[in-house]
């Protein structure tokens, strides 16, 4: 336990008839007192760490120190004998905190050989000028959607100085290694249903060429490209729980890219013999090939929303129909098609399909061909529903037919990612997207965001 004696603070605010001016003076006094308290707390905590490293209090002779080696060591002779170490005053050091700019006294310790003693302080890291609480505030502002320049403007006003954009970017990038750690942990709660889809972002990538700038320096030529973030969402239909399991940035939505994501799910333990019963995805040829190569033993459900969208695209309106009524006609046909998958059983779904086929055989041949293509995959959810019912669980069909819920999550993610316009590094997109997902987990668990941010900081400290 670290005990810091703060004394009895006294506010000295002169009397003022004008209430506004009085409050302003009071606020100034309170702010200065808070800064003074922070300075004393940090300085005192550093002195306590020195006492622990030396095994004795201040002004206590070296001979009275406990025997044994210390975690501190001399930078010259490499000795760890605490009886050879002694205090050598303090030197001033500036530190930025979210309470403001503070000046603390860093304790110095020397060895009998004259070398400086290195102590691994818990309060501060070597060369740290921005304290962990302020770095946490920076990451929190990033999660709220503020840009680097907006965050800089806020901190400049708080600290009455200029904060570098590079330093802010480094604080955000520390989040990048949290997401892979979360994704690599093998899961114990395996979801029975997994939805798969891709979210596209803009990235800057090197072209392999170099050009000379105005100062004659060689610079790498970069260009903006679109890259998909392939996402897997776990679903527990019996309880309605949904959670993002993992995500990967890939070159495209080809077979190899989807195989990488499915292999990642396999390493997490999300496989058939652990309880996985259904995969849901769109009609991407790459996803279809990857499913057949990696997860062929798990039924695949073709997303009905994407199927209906393709059918609407291929519908042909009657030639004599007015231009303003074409959209109404198509939506009427789409709603009529959607009744197929609203049937209570697979047998009834085939009966409704037969009726629609007879109606569209000559009127809508192109839309009918789109409907019949991979139709068996669009009704896979009926067998999964029946299997769950045999185990006493009722799984709603809306949780098994489409990836629409994942698309809705993408809608909010896009708003946040578009604020960044494009990403210049792998760490940048991983940090921001990981922060987005971790904040969603906090909201689902009804945790206050400040407590959630403290949990993130604990994870950063541990890692």
N, C-alpha and C positions, 0 to 999 in steps of 0.2 A: 504494500500500500504506500502511495506517495501522498504525504501531507504537506500542503502549501499554506503558509500563514499569510493571510491577506490583510490583516489589521482591520481598522474601522474606517471605511471611506467616508469622507465628508464633502458634501456638495456646497460650493460657495457661489450662489447666484444672487447678484444685487437686486434690490427691489426695482420694479418697473411698473408704471401705471398702465402702460399699453400691454394687454394680454398677449398679443402676438409676439411682440419683442421679448417679453418675459419668457415665453415658451421657447423661442429660438435660442436664447441664452442658456436655458435649462437643457435643451437638446445638445448644445455644444459641450456643456459640462459633462453630461452623461456619456457622450461619445468619447471624450478624452479620458473619462474614468474607466470606461470599458477597455479602451486600448491599453491603458496603464495596467489594468488587471490582467489582460492577456499577456503583456510583456512580463509581468512578475510571475505569472503561472508557468510560462514556458521556461524562463530563466531558472526558477526554483526547481522545476522538474529536471532540467539538465544537471543542476548541482547534485540532486539526489542520485541521478544515474552515475555521476562521478564517484560519490561516496560508496555506492555499491561496488563499482569496479575496483576501487582502492581498498575496500574492506574496512574503512574507518571514516569518522566524521571530519569536518573541517577543523583545523588547528590541533588535531590529535596526532601525536608523534608516530613516525613510520614503524617504530619498534612495537607499537601496540596493535598493529594491524594483524588480522588473522593469517595464519600460515596457509599456503596454497597458491596456485596460479590463478591469474585473472584472465577474463576474456579479452581485456585490453592488452596491447603489445607495443613494444618500443619500435619505432620505425627505423632505428639505426642498428641496435644490437639484437633486436627481435626477442628480447626478454619478456616473460610474462609474470615475473616475480613482482607482486604488488608492493613489497617492501622497498623496492627500488624506485617507485613512482612517487611523485609529489605534485601538489597543485602549483600552478604558475600564473594565477590571475585569470583575467577574462579579456576578450577582445570583442568590439562591437560588431554586430551582424544584423543586416536588415532582412526582414521577412514580411511577405505579403500574406494576410489572412482575410477571411471574409468579414472580419470586424474592422479591417483597415490595415494600414502600413504600420508595422511595429519594429522597434529596435531592441534587440536582446543582447545579453552578455554571454558569449560562448566560452565555457570554461576551457582552460589550457592545462595540460598535464605533461610534465617532463620526466625523463629518466635520469638516473645518476650519470649515465654516459653522455648526457647532453642532448640526446635525441628526443623528438616529440613522440608522445604516447598516443596511439590511435585507439579511440573508443568508438564502438559501434552503437551510437545513440538510437534509442527507440523513438525519441521525440522528433528528431530531424535526420534526414538523409544527408550524406556528404554533398556539399555544394548546392543544397536545396535553398532556393530563394522564394518559392511559392509553396505555402504549406498545404497539407493534404486536404484540409477542409475547403480551401479555395479551388483546388483541382476538382474536388467533388462537385462544387457549384458549377464549374465550367461544364462538366459532363452532364449535369442535370439540365443546364440551359440548352445543351446540344440535343438532349432527348425531347425538350419542349419545342424544338424546331427553330431556335434562334441561329442565325449565321455567325460565323467567326467575327465579323465586323460589328454585329449587334452586341455580341457578348463582350467584345473589346470596349465598346462605348460605355456599357454598364460598369465594367471593372475600372475603367479609367476614371470615371466619376467617383467610384467608391474609394479607390486608392490614391486619388489626386496625382496620378502619374500615368505613364504610358505602358501598357502591356503588349508585348510582341505577339503578332499573329502566329509566328512559328511556335511560340511557347504554348499558346492556346491549342494549336493543332496537335502538339505532342501530348498534351493532357487528354485530348479526345482519343488519340490513337492507343492509349493504354487500355482502352476498352476492347481493343481488337482481339487480344489473346484470351479474353474471358469467354467469348462465344464458342471458339473451338473446344475449350475445356468442358463447357456445358454439353456440347454436341458429342464429344467422344466418350462420355460416361455411359456405360451400359445400363439400359433401363430395366427396372424391375416391374413397372406397371405397363404392360404391353397393350396398346390399343387394338381392338378387334378390327377397326376400319382405318384406312389411311387414304387421305386425298393427296393427289399430286398435281402440281401446276407450276408455271414459270412466271416470274416477274422481271421485266426488262428494265435495265438501267443504262446510263451512259458512262463510259469509261474512257480515260485517256491512255493510249498504249503507244509504245515506241514503234516506229516504222522500220528501224534498222539503219536509217540514214542520219547524217549529221550536216549541219549548216553553220556558217560563220555569222555571228551577230555583229552589231555595230562596233563593238570593242575588239573584234578579232578573235573572240572565243568560240570554240566549237561547241555547239549545242545539239542535243539529241532531238530529232524531229518526231513529234507526237501527233496523233490524230484521234479524233473521237469515234468510238465504235459502240455499238449496242451489244450488251451481253446479258444473258438471262440468269437470274437467281432461281435455281430449281428448289422448290420448297415441298416438304412433306408435312402434312398436318394430321395428327392423330385424333381419332374420334371414338368416344365411348357412348354409343347410341342409347344404352339403358339409362344413363344419367344426364346426357346432353353435354358432357364435358368435351371441350375441344382445345387442342394445344399444338403449337408448332414443335415438331420433333427435331428437324434438322434442315439445313439449307446449304447449297453449294453454288458458287459462281462458276459457270461453264462458258465455253465458247459458243455453243448453240444448243438447240433442243434435239440434237441427233441421238442416235442409238447409244454411242459411247458415253455421252453426257448423262443420259438417264441411267445407264448401267452404273456409273459412278455413284449416283444418288442411291440407287437400290442396294449397291454393295455397302454403302454407309449405313443404311437401315439394317442390313444383315449384321454388321458389326455391333450395332446397338442392341441386337437381340430381337428386332421386330421381324419375326419370321412365322411361318405357318405353325410349326410345332410348339411355339410359345403363345399362340392364341390369335395370330393375325388371320382374319377370315375374308377380307375383301380389300381390293385396291380400286380406287376411283380416279379416273383421269379423262382427258379429252381424247380426240382421235388422232393425236400426233403419231406419225409413223415411227418416229424414234422411240417413243414411249411404248408402243405396241411391241416392237422388236425387243426392247430391253426387258419387258415383262415376260415374254415368251422364253427369253434366254436365262433369266435370273429367278423369277417368281412364278413360273408356270403352274405350280401346284396351288396357287392362291387365285380364286376367281377374280376376274377383272370386270368392273362396271364402267361402261362408257357413259360419260356425263350427258344427261338428257338435255341440259340447257344448251350445250354446244351442238347437239344433234338438232334441236328445234331451231337454233339460229341458222344452221346450214340449210334446213328445209325451207325456212322463210326466204333465204337468199335464192333458192332454186324455183320458188313458186312463180308461175306465169299468170298474170291477170288477164281476164277476157279482153279481147280487142275493143269491144264497145263500152268498156267501163271508163267512167270519167277519171281524170288524173287525180283528183282529190280523194277518190274513194278506193284507190289501189291499196293504200296502207291498211285501211279498215278491212278490206277483203283478205289480205294476207294474214292479219292478226286473227281473223275469224278462223281461217284454215289452220293456223298454228295451234289455237286453243282446241280445235277439234282433234288435232293430232295428239295433243298432250293428254287427252282422255285415255289413250291407250295405256299409259303408265300409271294412270289413276285407278286402274281396274283392281279389284280386291284379290285377284289371283293371276298366276301366269296363264292359265287356261283362258280366263276372260280377256286378258291382254291380247292373246292370239286371235280371239273372236273379233275384237274391235279392229285389229290390224286387217283381218280379212275383209271386213265391211269397208274400211277406208281404201283398201287396195282395189276393190271393185269400183269404187267411186272415182279414183284417180287414174285408173289404168289408161284411159285415153285422154283425160283432161290435163293431168299433171304427171307425165312420164318421168321427167327429170327429178322432180321432188320425190316421187315414189321410189326411184332408184336410190336417192340419198337416204330415204327412210329405211329401205330394206338392207342397205349396206351395214354389215356388222350388227344387225338387229338383235341377235342372240345376246350380244354383250350388253345391250341396254336393259335387259330384263334379268340380269344376274342377281339383282337384289332380292328377287322373290325367293330364291333358294336359300339365301343367307337369312332372310326373315323367318322362313319356316324352320331352319335349323335352330335359330335363337329361341323360337317359340317352344320347340321341343325341350329346351333347357329352362323353360319357365320365364323367359325374358321377352318383353315386347319392344321391338326396335321399330321406331317410326320410319316410314319409307323416305321421308324428306331428308333423313340423315344418311341415306344409302344411295340415292339416285344421282346426285350432282356434286360438282365442286363449287357451287354458288357461294357457300359460306366462306370458302377460302378466297374466292374472288372479292367478296365484300371486305375481307381483311386487307387484300391487296389495294383496294380503293383508298383506304386510309394510309397505307404504307406509301403509295405513290405520291400523295400530297406532301408527305414528309420528305421523301427522297427527291422530289422535284425542286424543293427549296435548295438543295445542294447543286442543282443543275447537272453537274457531272463530277466524277471522282477521278482523282489523279493517282491513287494508289490502292492496293489491295487492302491495306490497313484501314484506309478511310471508310470504304463502304462497309467493311466488316464491323468496324466500331459503331457506326451509326445504325446499321440494320440490327446489330446485336442489341444496342440500347433500346431500339423500338420494341423488339420482342420481349426483352426483360421487363420493360415497363408494362407491357400487356399482361404478363404473368402477375405482376404486382396488382394490377387493377382487378383481375379475376379473383385473386385471393383477398380482395378488399383491404389491401395494405395501403397506408398512407404513403404518398410518393417520397416524402422526406425519409421515412423509415426504409423504404425500398432503396433509396440512394445510399443510405448508410450500409445496407446489406451488400450493395455493389462494391462499396469502398472496402468492406471487410474481405470480400473475395479478392479484390486487387491486392490487399495487404498480404493475404495468405499465399497468393500466387506470386 
